[in-house]
Amino acid sequence: MDETWKLRSGIDMSPEAAAEVAKIACALKSLSAYTSLVCESDEDAPSDLQSIVDEGLEAMQKIFVW
């Protein structure tokens, strides 16, 4: 797993699993940045997409320190 993805204290996960979850976290962060750049207004982005991305990012913050 990349050194930039540090597990939060108390999270017990194999390095292999953590590396796979880190890929998901990275994809969610990228999707969040992309939708922010592409969508000029809140009306351009489907609200359910933003909600899903936000929920995913919140879940990843419970696992990783960033």
N, C-alpha and C positions, 0 to 999 in steps of 0.2 A: 504494500500500500504506500502511496506517496506520502512523504513526511508532512505535507501540508494538511493532511486529513488526520487530525488527532481525535481519538475517541474521548468522550467525556468520562470523567471519573465515575466508576461504578458500572460502566458498560462492558459486558463480557461478550466478546465476539472474536471468532477466529480471524487471523489476518486475511485469509482468503475471502471470508464473508464480508469483512470490513472493506476490502478492496472493491468488491462488487457493489456494495451499498454506496461507497464513495462515488462510483460511476453514476449512480442514480442521482446523488446529490449534485454532482457537477452538471448533469443534464438539466436538472430542475433550475439551478442557478442560471445556466445559459438560456433556458427557455424564458425565465423571468426577465432577464436582460433584453432578450430579443423582442419579446412582446412589448416591453416598455419603449424600445426604440422604434419599432414598426408602427405601433398604434399611436397615432397622433392625439387621440382623445379617448376617454373612457368608453365612448360609444363604439369605437372601432374594435375593441377587444370584447369577445364574448365574456360575460360576467362569470359564467361557470368555469371557463378556462382559467381566469385569474384566481378564482376561488380554489380550484384544484392545485394550481401552482403554489399558492400561498400555504395551503394545508400541507403540501409536500415539503416545502421549505421549513415550516414549523416542526414537522416530524424529524427532519434531518438535523435541526438545531438541538433536538433532544439527544441525538446520538453523537454528533461531532461538535468540536469547539471550532468556531470560525469567526 
